[in-house]
Amino acid sequence: MKRALCSLRGRSALAAMAMLAVVCVSLDAQMGGGQASAPLPSPAATATVTVAGGTIDVHYNSPRLRGRHIGGPEIVPYGQVWRTGANPATTIITSVPLVFGTLLVPAGTHTLYTLPSADNWQLIINKQTGQWGLTYNQDQDLGRVPMKSKPMTAPQENMSISFENTTAVSTELHVRWETTDRYVVIAAPSTDRPMAAAPPKQ
């Protein structure tokens, strides 16, 4: 009789331990322990460069095409200001004053937008920071500059921002997605370079 009770208690203890193990594994899976979490639809990304005696850092989120097309109603509709990324507004931080195209941008933190069209794009440097990407106040614009274009040999699924063709005094800021490659030249300020004036306050 004692042996039967001991055996029964042993089986009960084993069953309880097995149940506890199942619960722990379930909780661990729910909390993501030991497993890679699912990738974000538009993961965070950073572009960094050292130029003209300072640094430029761009913080943005990179959306994917997923069968969509630039200029369509789903993403980057032409004629509307675009956050140039996804989720929070895209932030650009410069440690020294720099010239974006013809626009003098002081050192500090700004928000980067673009105004796309089928033929021409504009880069917008905005003084408001910390907002969600869909928030745009034109009266906070530092200025706008036209963007140049380069051909792409193949479509690009992931939207990207990058610095290329960097020298000691200049670099190119590229925005690429699908078959679009738009960029502006960023350079050290020069006393003989004509500068774009900031828009008047309204």
C-alpha positions in Angstrom: 0.0 0.0 0.0 2.8 2.4 0.9 4.6 1.6 -2.3 1.5 2.3 -4.3 1.0 5.7 -2.5 4.7 6.6 -3.1 4.4 5.6 -6.8 1.2 7.7 -7.1 2.8 10.7 -5.4 5.8 10.4 -7.6 3.7 10.4 -10.8 1.8 13.4 -9.5 5.0 15.3 -8.8 6.3 14.5 -12.3 3.0 15.6 -13.9 3.2 18.9 -11.9 6.8 19.5 -13.0 5.9 18.8 -16.7 2.9 21.2 -16.5 5.2 23.9 -14.9 7.7 23.4 -17.7 5.0 23.8 -20.4 3.8 27.0 -18.7 7.3 28.4 -18.5 8.0 27.6 -22.2 4.7 29.3 -23.2 5.5 32.4 -21.2 9.0 32.5 -22.6 7.7 32.3 -26.1 5.2 35.1 -25.5 7.9 37.4 -24.0 10.3 36.6 -26.8 12.9 35.0 -24.7 15.4 33.0 -26.6 13.7 33.7 -30.0 14.1 36.5 -32.5 11.2 38.8 -32.6 9.3 39.4 -35.9 11.0 42.1 -38.0 9.3 45.5 -38.1 7.6 46.5 -41.3 9.7 49.6 -41.5 12.8 49.1 -39.3 14.9 52.0 -37.9 18.0 52.9 -39.9 20.8 55.4 -39.7 23.1 57.1 -42.2 26.2 58.8 -41.0 29.1 60.7 -42.6 32.1 62.8 -41.6 32.6 65.8 -43.8 33.8 69.5 -43.7 35.2 69.1 -40.2 31.9 67.8 -38.7 29.4 64.9 -38.8 25.9 64.4 -40.3 23.6 61.8 -38.8 20.2 60.9 -40.3 17.7 58.8 -38.3 14.8 57.3 -40.2 12.6 54.3 -40.6 12.9 52.3 -43.9 9.6 51.2 -45.5 9.4 48.3 -48.0 7.6 48.4 -51.4 5.6 45.2 -50.9 4.2 45.5 -54.4 3.4 49.2 -54.2 4.7 52.0 -56.5 6.1 55.4 -55.8 3.7 58.1 -57.1 0.6 55.9 -56.5 -2.0 56.5 -53.9 -0.4 54.0 -51.5 3.0 55.4 -51.0 4.8 58.7 -51.8 1.9 60.4 -53.7 3.2 63.0 -56.1 2.6 66.6 -55.2 2.4 66.0 -51.4 5.1 66.5 -48.8 6.5 63.1 -47.8 8.1 62.2 -44.4 10.9 60.5 -46.4 10.7 57.4 -44.4 8.1 55.9 -42.1 6.7 56.3 -38.6 8.4 59.2 -36.8 9.7 62.2 -38.7 13.1 61.7 -40.3 15.7 63.6 -38.2 19.0 65.1 -39.5 21.7 66.2 -37.1 24.6 68.3 -38.2 27.5 69.2 -35.9 28.7 72.1 -38.1 27.0 74.6 -40.5 26.7 73.1 -44.0 25.3 74.1 -47.4 22.6 71.7 -48.8 22.4 72.6 -52.4 22.3 76.4 -52.0 20.6 76.4 -48.6 22.8 77.2 -45.5 21.8 74.9 -42.7 23.1 75.8 -39.2 24.5 73.2 -36.9 21.8 71.4 -34.9 18.8 69.1 -35.3 16.3 69.5 -38.1 13.6 67.4 -39.7 14.0 66.2 -43.3 11.0 66.0 -45.7 10.8 65.8 -49.5 8.2 67.1 -52.0 8.2 64.5 -54.9 6.8 64.8 -58.4 7.1 62.7 -61.5 9.9 65.0 -62.8 11.3 67.0 -60.0 11.9 66.5 -56.2 12.6 69.1 -53.5 14.4 68.5 -50.3 12.8 70.3 -47.3 14.7 71.2 -44.1 12.3 71.9 -41.3 13.0 73.4 -37.9 10.3 71.5 -36.0 11.6 68.3 -34.4 10.3 65.4 -32.4 7.0 65.1 -34.2 5.3 62.1 -35.9 6.2 61.8 -39.6 2.7 62.9 -40.9 3.0 66.2 -39.0 4.3 69.0 -41.2 4.2 72.7 -40.6 5.4 74.7 -43.6 5.9 77.8 -41.5 8.7 75.9 -39.8 10.6 75.4 -43.0 14.2 76.5 -43.0 14.2 76.2 -46.7 13.8 74.0 -49.8 16.3 73.0 -52.5 15.9 71.1 -55.7 17.2 67.5 -55.8 19.2 66.0 -58.7 18.5 62.5 -60.1 20.5 59.5 -61.1 19.4 56.4 -63.1 19.0 53.1 -61.3 19.7 49.8 -63.0 17.2 47.8 -60.9 14.3 48.4 -58.5 15.1 48.7 -54.8 12.7 47.1 -52.4 13.9 48.9 -49.2 13.8 52.7 -49.0 17.2 54.0 -48.1 19.1 57.2 -47.2 22.8 57.3 -47.8 25.9 59.5 -48.1 28.0 58.9 -51.2 30.9 60.4 -53.2 32.2 62.0 -50.0 35.4 64.2 -50.0 37.0 66.3 -47.3 34.6 69.2 -48.0 31.5 67.7 -49.6 29.1 64.7 -49.9 25.9 63.6 -51.6 22.8 62.8 -49.6 20.8 60.1 -51.6 17.2 59.1 -51.2 16.5 55.8 -53.0 13.4 53.7 -53.4 12.0 51.6 -56.2 13.6 53.1 -59.4 14.1 56.6 -57.9 17.4 58.0 -56.8 17.3 61.7 -55.8 20.1 63.5 -54.1 21.5 66.9 -53.0 25.2 67.9 -52.7 26.2 69.0 -49.2 29.3 71.1 -48.8 31.2 73.3 -46.4 30.1 77.0 -46.5 32.0 79.2 -48.8 32.0 83.0 -48.8 31.7 83.2 -52.6 28.8 80.7 -52.8 25.3 82.2 -53.4 23.0 81.1 -50.6 19.2 80.5 -50.7 17.4 82.8 -48.3 15.2 81.3 -45.6 11.5 81.7 -46.2 9.9 84.8 -44.6 7.9 84.3 -41.5 4.2 84.2 -42.0 
